[in-house]
Amino acid sequence: MTLLFRKLLSLNWLMLLTVAGLCLFGIHAIGVAVADNPVESIARAHRSQAMWLGVGVVVFFIASFIDYRILRWLALPAFLGGVAMLVWSLAAGEVINDSQRWVSVGGFSFQPAQFAIVASIVATSAALAGFRRAHPFWRLPFVRLGLVGLLLGLPVLLVVAQGDIGTALACMPVGAALCLVGRIPLRHLALVALAVATVLPPAYHFGLNDARRSRIEVYLDMLQGREVDIQGSAYAAYYTSTAVGSGGWNGYQNTPRVATAGEGGLEGAPPAPRPSVHEQGLIPRLTAHNDFIFAVIAERYGFRGSALVIGAFALLIGQCLFIAFSSRDLFGTLLAVGCATMIFAHVFQNVGMTLLLTPITGLPLPFISYGGTFLVAMLGLMGVCQSVWVHRIDHDRDPLLSPEEEGYDAFEHRRPLVRV
C-alpha cells in the first residue's frame, strides 16, 4: 500500500463530507440568489463559484497530504508575502464598495486579505508552539502576547486600512483562542481585554467614518424598537431580517397562502402566490449572493433549512476541535483551533447580522457565500486541519528534523491547555 493511499484512507471523512456538502449547497444557494439578476456577471456567479471550487479542492488535498509540520518553516515567508500583498493592495488596489482590497493581475482579481489572514494564523501558531523552546525569554507571557500582536495585529491593521472591518473583527476571536490554547495565562489576557475596552470609545468616535457609525447606531435603534429609516440607513438590516422571518418553518415557497378578499380573492380560494422579499429585489441584489446569502436561504427553506445549515457548521467546528485534541503536538492543536475559531467567527457574524444579533459587517458565510478567494483560502485552511489529523500517528518522524533536534516534550504537551 503506497504512502499516498494510506493518507487518503486516514482522512477525516466526516469532515470531508461536511465540507463537500456545504460547498455544493453553496453553489445551489448562489444560483437561487442570483436568479433573474439583471447584472450578467452576477447572474453567472454560481458557475464562477463552481470553477473556484475546483481550484479549492486541489488546494485542499495538497494541504491534506503534506505534513503540516513543514509549515513551521514556511510560516515566516508566507506571513511576509501576505503583508507585502496587503501593502500592494493599499498602494495599487481597486476600490469596490468603499474598500480598497482587490488586486488585479492579468485580468484576474483576488483579495490578498484572505490569504494574508490564513498565513497569519499559521505564523502565530508556529511562533507560540516553537519559540518557547528557543530561550526562556520567549516563554514570558507578555513576550508571547507581543508576538501574537505582531503576527496577527499587523495584517489586521492593514485590513482595517483597506476598509474591511468585518475581516478584522473576525480575527479578534481567532487571536484570543490562539492565546488561550498557547498557554498564555488568563490574567494577562484579561489585562489586554481591559486595554482594548479602553480604546473602543475613541476608536468608535474618531476611527470610524459616518457610514460605519451609522450601521452601529441603526443596529442599536432597531434593538430598542426605535423608529428607523427602512429606505435609507436601515434598508439592508430591515429587509434581510424580514426575509428571515417570512421563511417560517418550511420556507416561503413551501407555505401555501390563501388570498383574502382584500387582496382580490375570496376566503377559501386556491393559494395565491406572492413574490418573496428576495424575488421583489428588496434584499440588496449586489450582495444577496455573498454577504446576505443566509437571508436568501432562510426565506426559501425556512427554519428547518437554516437549522440544517447551522448544524452542519456546528458539526464542522466540532470536528476541528476533535482534531485539535487529537493532535500529537501543540502546533497542530493551535492550527486546528485557529481553523475552528475562524469558521465560528464568520458564521456568527454573517448569520447574526441577518438576525439583528450584530451590526451589518459585510462578512461572507464560509463555503456558501460567493467569493473565489475566500473559498480557496478556507479550503486550504481545512486541508491544513486535515493534515493535522492524517499525520497525528506519525509525530516522532518529523520530515525535516530528528526527534532530538525537534525538542518534543511530551510532558509539556500534556499540560492543561488553559492557564490561569
Summary of the structure (lengths in Angstrom):
residues: 420
radius of gyration: 23.1
end to end distance: 46.9
largest distance: 83.6
contacts: 1357
relative contact order: 0.15
helix: 67%
strand: 4%
